[in-house]
Amino acid sequence: MPFLFLATRADDAAADDEYSAMLRACRLEEGQLRRVRLERDPLGAVDLDEWAGVIVGGSPFNISDPLDVKSAVQQRVESEMADLLHRVVQRDHPFFGACYGIGALAVHQGGIVDRTFAEPVGPVEVELTPAGCADPVFGGLPRRFTAFVGHKEAVAGPPPSSAVLAGSVSCPVQAIRVGSHVYATQFHPELDVDGLCLRVDVYRHAGYFPPDQAEAVKAAARQVAVVAAAEPLRAFAERYG
């Protein structure tokens, strides 16, 4: 069975690069990871029995933004995501959310998402918790590893139903698990330096960093080797595919 990939990036270059990055990280072919671009198309009915698992990518949307600044598209996407998560969590169906996905999952499960632990675009050192070390999807990672981040909001209070699998100094909740098979990360496990540099160009004026600092952000990213962060996606796809 294929995996379902839910994306929300309106810029085609960023959207296509994210999809390619997910394919590489999961070690899947296009037929094994079917993409739906929610910013463009309604989700429609999803029969979870037809999917090995659901993967959610990053987004320019922020769950914690006030309702009056959210576009009609964002409100639709959030409503569709909440409905899907209700069924995913109820069934403990395999799910992996990256960045935007952790916000959607945390809020759905009663956690707190706000701007307290925002992180600038670039590399951070992430450390597994004991629960992360023992987890079948995250346990293949080194105890400490480097990953790329860049987010305006983050989980400030993890849901009571979740296990925290990883954190960083600047963002205590970098990964969670709900039940046995529902995962989400704040860091971008799919992202390599080329992908990060592309997103820096695409989102130069989106408020993640001062626009005149874009080249410096890219230069700093190129100084760091990010090699292990994709392991959870690979392990997730291998375990449930």
N, C-alpha and C positions, 0 to 999 in steps of 0.2 A: 504494500500500500504506500502511496506517496504521502509526503508531509504537506501541510497547507502553510504558506508563508503570507502573512498579512503585513502590507507596507502602507505608509502614509506620506511618502515624500513626493511633493508636487513637481520638483525639478527632475527632468528626465535623466540627466547625467548622474545626479546623486542617487536616484531610484535604481537605475540600472547597475550602477557600481555596487550598491548595497546588495542587490540580488546576486550579482556575481560573487561578492565576498561571502555571502551566506552559503552559496553552492560550494565554494572552496573550503570554507571552514567545516562544513558538514560532510564534505567529500561525497556530494550527491550530484547527479545529473539533473538537467532541467525537468525531465519527466518525473523525477522523484521529489521535486520541491515546486509545487504549483503556486504561482504568485497571484494575489489579488491586491490591486492598488485601491485601498479604501478611500483615499482622497479623491478618487475619480469615479469609482463604482461602488454602489451599495453592496454589502456583504451577502445579502440573501440568505436562504436557508443553508445551514451547515449540518450535515449528518456526520457526527463524529465517528460513526462506525466506518466511514469511507476514508478516514485519515489516520495515518500512523501517529501523527502528533500535529500540534499547531505551534508555529514559530512566529513571533511578532518582532519586527524591527524597530529601529529608532524613529524619531519623529520631530518635526518642528513644533508640534503641539505640546502644551504644558497642562497636565491634569489639574494643577493647582491654580490656574488662572481664574479670575472671577468669571462667572457665567456671562456677564454682559460684554466681555471682550472676546468671547469664543465665537467663531464663525458658525454658520449653520452646518457646514461640513464637519467641523470639529465636534459639534454637539451630536451629530448623527453617528460619527465614528465612535465616540465615547459610549453612546447608547448601545450600539451594536457590540462593542467590545464587552460591555458589562453583561449583556445577555449571553454572549458566548462564554465568558468566564464563569457565569453562574452554572452553566452545564458542565464546563470543563472541571471545575472544582468539585461539583457534586459527584461526578463520576471518577474523579482523580485521573482524568485523561492526560496523556503526555502533553506538556506545554512548556515552551521556553520563550520568555520575553526578554528582549534586550533594550535597556534604557527606558524608552517609553513603556515597554511591557511591564517593568517593575512598578512603575507608578500606577498603571491601570490595575495590576493585580493587588498591590498594597491597599489602594483605596477601596477596591471591591471587597477586600477582606477586613476592612475596618481599621487599617493603618493610617498613619499621618504622613502626607506628602506636602512639603512646602519648600521654601528656598533657603532653609537654614544651612544645608550641606551641599549647596551648588559647588561645582568644581570647574575650573577653567579648562579649555581645550588643551589636551596634551597627555603625557604619560603620568601614571601614578603607580606606586607600589601597593599591591593588594595582598592581604594576608588571609589565609583560610582560618576559620574557627575550628575547634575540635569537631563540630558537626560537619563542616565542610570537608575536613580530612577524611571523615568516615563515610562520606556520601559516595554512591556509586558513579555519579556523573562528574562531581568535582574532585573526587579523591585522587585522580590521576595527575592533578596539578602539583607543582612544587608548593611548599607551604607559603612561600612568598614569591610573587611573580609580578611582572609589569604589564599593564594594560592601558589602552587609550580610553580617555573619558572626555566629557564636554557636555555639561548639563546645567540648566538653570534651576532645577528642582531635584529633590531626592527624598528618599524615605527618612523622615525624622523620627517616626515611631513605628517599628515593625508591627504587623498584624499579630494578634495573640495566637492565631492559627499557624504562624510561620516559624521555621527554623532559620536563623541567620547563618549563612554559610561562609561569608567573607566580608571583610571591611577594609577601609583604608583610614589613615590618620585624618584626612580631610572629609571623609564620608563614611561613617561607621557601618552603614548597610550597603554593601556592594553586591550581595547575592542572597537570595532567600529561596526556601522551598516550602511549599504548602502541600500537605499530604505526603504522598510518596513519589509523585511523578510530575508535579507542577513547579517549574523553576522560573526564576527571573534574575537578571543581573542589571546593575547600574552601569557598569563598564560595558564597552562594546567588544564582545569576544570575536566578532567577525572582522574587526578593523585592523588593517595594516597601515604602514606609513603613507603609501600612495593613496589609499582611500581616505585617510585623514586629511591629507593635503588637498584632495579634491573637495572635500566637504568644507574646508577652510575657505576655499575660493567661492563655493556656492553660497555659503552662509556668512560671508564676510560682513554683511550689513544687517545681520539678524540679532545682534546684541550679545553674542557669546564672547566677544573680545573687541577692543577698539579696532576699527577697520585698518588703521595705519600700522597695526601690529601683526597683520596677517603673515607677512614673510618671516617675521621673527618666530611666530608660533610654528610655522612649518619647519624652520631651521632647527628649532629645539626638538621637535618630534623626530627629525632625521638623526639626531645624536643618540637615540635610544633604541635598543633591540627589543621588539615586542614579538616573542615567538611562542610562548606557552598559553596565552590568553584564549586562543581558539579551542583549546582542549575540551572544555565543557560542551561546546556545540558538537564537536566530533563524537564525543562519548554519548551525548544525547541521541544523535542520529543513529549511531551504531546500536545503542541499547534498544531503541524502539522501532527501528526501521525493519 
